[in-house]
Amino acid sequence: MSAALQSFQHGFPIYLLWTTTAAVMLLLSSTIYVLLTPWKELALVRDGNGSAGLALAGAVLGLAIPIASCLASSVALIDLVIWGVVALLLQLLTYRVIDMILNDIPGRVKNDEAGAAIVLIAAKISVALLLAAGLWDPELRRY
């Protein structure tokens, strides 16, 4: 068997485990976010509110960025889970702070004001990028 096939045979199950773990973390954190949001984004999206769709998409992307950073630089699966949970808790806390600072954003999103949703997206993705950079380990010490 060639070295490439052996590498794939060894690496693919690990890849699936790590990627599935990250995907489950994203699903759980997105669910928690939806439950913590002062407005019901999913219901608003179902009713055709584009601003709610934008806000929810920005939130999911903002949650995925720190998870991706952890996935890229963790040295063990437990490392991914621990730092991923820390990042997600910080991100969810930050979301609540942003929602409080940006007064009446829930009402404006409910009224389908795209400008409010865009500001919310920018704030959430900016924080996600900062958290992701803090989690990044460029040495990639996986063995």
C-alpha positions as CSV (number, residue, x, y, z in Angstrom):
1,M,0.0,0.0,0.0
2,S,1.4,3.4,-0.9
3,A,2.3,5.9,1.8
4,A,-0.5,8.3,0.6
5,L,-3.2,5.6,1.1
6,Q,-1.7,4.6,4.5
7,S,-1.8,8.2,5.5
8,F,-5.4,8.6,4.4
9,Q,-6.4,5.4,6.1
10,H,-4.9,6.5,9.4
11,G,-5.9,10.2,9.1
12,F,-9.5,10.0,7.8
13,P,-11.1,8.6,11.0
14,I,-9.2,11.3,13.0
15,Y,-10.4,14.0,10.6
16,L,-14.0,12.8,10.9
17,L,-13.8,12.7,14.7
18,W,-12.3,16.2,15.0
19,T,-14.6,17.7,12.4
20,T,-17.7,16.1,13.8
21,T,-16.8,17.3,17.3
22,A,-16.4,20.9,16.0
23,A,-19.7,20.6,14.1
24,V,-21.5,19.4,17.2
25,M,-20.0,22.3,19.2
26,L,-21.3,24.7,16.5
27,L,-24.7,23.1,16.5
28,L,-25.0,23.3,20.3
29,S,-23.7,26.8,20.5
30,S,-26.0,28.0,17.8
31,T,-28.9,26.4,19.6
32,I,-27.9,28.1,22.9
33,Y,-27.6,31.4,21.0
34,V,-31.1,31.1,19.5
35,L,-32.5,30.3,23.0
36,L,-30.7,33.3,24.6
37,T,-31.6,35.8,21.9
38,P,-34.2,38.3,23.1
39,W,-36.1,38.0,19.8
40,K,-37.1,34.8,18.1
41,E,-34.9,34.9,15.0
42,L,-36.1,31.5,13.5
43,A,-39.7,32.5,13.7
44,L,-38.9,35.9,12.1
45,V,-37.0,34.2,9.4
46,R,-39.9,31.8,8.7
47,D,-42.1,34.9,8.4
48,G,-39.8,36.3,5.8
49,N,-37.8,38.8,7.9
50,G,-34.5,39.2,6.0
51,S,-32.9,41.2,8.8
52,A,-33.5,38.4,11.2
53,G,-31.9,36.0,8.7
54,L,-28.9,38.3,8.4
55,A,-28.5,38.6,12.1
56,L,-28.8,34.8,12.6
57,A,-26.3,34.1,9.8
58,G,-23.8,36.5,11.3
59,A,-24.2,34.9,14.7
60,V,-23.6,31.4,13.4
61,L,-20.6,32.6,11.4
62,G,-19.4,34.4,14.5
63,L,-19.7,31.2,16.5
64,A,-17.9,29.1,13.8
65,I,-14.8,31.3,13.6
66,P,-13.5,30.6,17.1
67,I,-14.3,26.9,16.7
68,A,-12.4,26.8,13.4
69,S,-9.4,28.5,15.1
70,C,-9.5,25.8,17.9
71,L,-9.9,23.1,15.3
72,A,-6.9,24.4,13.4
73,S,-4.5,24.7,16.3
74,S,-5.6,22.2,19.0
75,V,-3.1,19.5,19.9
76,A,-5.6,17.0,21.3
77,L,-9.3,16.4,21.0
78,I,-9.9,17.4,24.6
79,D,-7.9,20.6,23.8
80,L,-10.4,21.4,21.1
81,V,-13.3,20.8,23.4
82,I,-11.9,22.8,26.3
83,W,-10.8,25.8,24.3
84,G,-13.8,25.6,22.1
85,V,-16.2,25.7,25.1
86,V,-14.2,28.7,26.5
87,A,-14.4,30.5,23.2
88,L,-18.1,29.8,22.8
89,L,-18.9,30.9,26.3
90,L,-17.0,34.1,25.7
91,Q,-18.7,34.6,22.4
92,L,-22.2,34.0,23.8
93,L,-21.4,36.4,26.7
94,T,-20.1,39.0,24.2
95,Y,-23.3,38.6,22.1
96,R,-25.4,39.5,25.1
97,V,-23.2,42.5,25.8
98,I,-23.4,43.6,22.2
99,D,-27.2,43.2,22.2
100,M,-27.4,45.4,25.3
101,I,-25.0,48.1,24.0
102,L,-26.8,48.4,20.6
103,N,-30.0,49.7,22.0
104,D,-33.3,48.5,20.5
105,I,-31.5,46.2,18.0
106,P,-34.1,43.5,18.7
107,G,-36.9,45.9,17.9
108,R,-35.1,47.1,14.8
109,V,-34.4,43.5,13.6
110,K,-38.1,42.6,14.2
111,N,-39.0,45.7,12.0
112,D,-36.7,44.2,9.3
113,E,-34.2,47.1,9.4
114,A,-31.2,45.7,7.5
115,G,-28.9,48.4,8.8
116,A,-29.3,47.3,12.4
117,A,-28.7,43.6,11.4
118,I,-25.6,44.6,9.5
119,V,-24.2,46.5,12.5
120,L,-24.9,43.5,14.6
121,I,-23.2,41.1,12.1
122,A,-20.1,43.4,12.0
123,A,-19.9,43.5,15.8
124,K,-20.3,39.8,16.3
125,I,-17.9,38.8,13.5
126,S,-15.3,41.3,14.8
127,V,-15.4,39.8,18.2
128,A,-15.2,36.3,16.8
129,L,-12.1,37.2,14.9
130,L,-10.4,38.6,18.0
131,L,-11.3,35.5,20.0
132,A,-10.1,33.3,17.2
133,A,-6.8,35.1,17.0
134,G,-6.3,34.7,20.7
135,L,-6.9,31.0,20.4
136,W,-4.6,30.5,17.5
137,D,-1.5,28.4,17.9
138,P,0.7,28.8,14.8
139,E,3.1,26.0,15.9
140,L,0.6,23.2,15.3
141,R,2.1,20.8,17.7
142,R,-0.1,17.8,16.7
143,Y,1.7,14.5,16.4
